[in-house]
Amino acid sequence: MQARGPLMIEHRLIERMLAVIQNTLARVKKTGEIDPFFVDTAVDFIQTYADRTHHGKEEDILFRDLNKKDLSDVDRRVMNELLEEHVLGRNTTKALVEANTRYRKGDTSSLGDVMSCLHTLVDFYPRHIEKEDKVFFPASRLYFSEAEDQAMLDEFWDFDRKMIHEKYKSVVNDLDK
């Protein structure tokens, strides 16, 4: 398996979650209500899986290693776009958490903000994923030898092994406050 393999597999799960969110948005249009616990679950998935686990491997390993290479102007521009898109995802998720908190506290007018954030994520991620899968990952593979690619894959697996501990240490720390 190439190092980009796990990243592309993760994309498929992210796409499935986006479909679940899309279906929920369709129901919200009919009912005028959303389950704030569903939003919490979506946020947890986005923050922990899509951002910290998936984007973490991209930023902390792939992009780090690419920054050591003599990238073409086009590839460097695309990598910078991807980083900006990761920030957009984080900022949208933060706004979603804030809107959901207001909604949970009875501010029904914040439902529009919750839906807007979810729509942004549902619209943003497929384009982002396609750019990575079809443009950036194939181009970035050319900068690495087979040995470098396999070392990166090993580092991805090690990164994943540590994630569950990081996640639940954070949960306990938050609850302990």
N, C-alpha and C positions, 0 to 999 in steps of 0.2 A: 504494500500500500504506500502511496505517496503521502507526504505530509498534508497536502490539501484534502486528502480523503476524509479525515475526521471532521474537518471544517464544513465540507459539503454535506456530510451525513447530518451534522448539526443543523444545517440550513433546512433540511427536509422536516425536522421536528419543529423548527421555528415556523415554517410555512403551515404546518398542521395547526399550531396554536393560533396563527393569524386567521385561519379559516374558522376556528371556534369563536374568536373575537368577532369576526365578520357576521357569523350567524347570530351571535348575541346582540350585535348592533341592530340587526334586522328585527329581532324580537322587541328591543327597546323602542324602536320606532312605532310598533303596534301598541305596546303597553304603556309607554311613557314612564317606565321605571327600570332601574337596573339594580341587581343584587350587589351591594358594596363588597360582599365577600368574594364574589366572582372577580371583581376588579382587583381586590387584594391578591387573588391567585394569579391573575394575569400579570400584575406588577411583579410578584415574586418570580414568576417565570422569566419575564423580560430582564429584571435586574440580575437574577442569579444565573440563569442559563444563557440567555441571549447576550447579555452585556458582560457580566463578570467571567463566565466560563468561556463563551465563544469569542467575544471581542477581546477578552483577556489573552487568549492564545494568539490572536492576530496581533494585538498591539505589543504584548510583552515578549513575544517570541518571533513571529514572522516579520513584523515591521521592524523590530529591533535588528534582526539579522539583515534585512534588506537595506537598512540605513548604513550598513557597513559595505554595501556594494555600490558600484558605479551605475546607478539607475539611469535609464534614459529620462529625458525631460517628461515624456508622456507618462511613463510608469511612476515617476515621482509625483506628478500632478494627480494621478488617479489615487495613489496611496494617501496623499493629503486630503483628497475629497472623501475618501473612506473614513479617515480620522474625523473629519468635520461631521460626517453623517453619524458616526458613533456618538458624538457630542449632542447632535440633534436628538437622537434616540434617548439619551440620558436626560436631557432637558425636558423632553416631552413626557417621559415617565415621571419625572419629578413633579411636573405640573399636574399629571394624572393623579398622583398620590394626594396632592393638595386639594384638587377638585373632589376627589372621592371622600376625603376627610370632611369637607364642607357638606357634601351630600349626605353622608352618614349622620351628621349632626342636625339634619333636617332642612338644610338649605336646598330645596328642590330646584332652585334656579341654577344650581351648579351642575345639574344633569347635562346641560348643553356643553359645559366645559369637559365633563367626563367623556361624553360622546366625541367631542372634537379631538381630544387627545387620542382616543382609541382609533378614530378615523385616520389621524396623522400616522400612527404606528402601522396600521393596516395598509395605508397607501405607500409609506416610506420603505418598509422592509423588503417587499418584493423587488423593487427597483435596485435596492442596495445589494440584495442577494444575487440578482442577475448580473450586476456589475462585477461582483467578486467571482462568481462561478464561471462566467463566460469571457471576462476580460482580464481581470487582475490576477487570479490564481494561475491561469495558463501562462501569462506573461512573466509572473514572478518565479515560476518553476525554472525558467531558463537561466536564472542567476545562480542556481545551486547545483553543485555536483550531486551525484547519487548518494555519496557518503554524507554530505551536508543535509540533504533532504531527509535521510533516515535518522540522523541525529536530531533534527527538528521534530520528526515524528515521535521519537522517544521522549523528547522534552514535552511534547503535547500530552503524552500519556501520563507523565509524571505530574504535570500541571493539573490534569483531571483528578488524579488520586488525592491531591491536597485540597481540592475544592470543597468536598463535603465537610471536612474538618473546619475550614475557614468559615463556611456558611453557618454551621451550628455553633461555633464559638461566638460568632457575631450575634446569633439569636440569644444565647445565654447572657452575653454581655449586655445586650439591650434590655432584656427582662430583669437583669440584676440591678439596673439603675434606679 
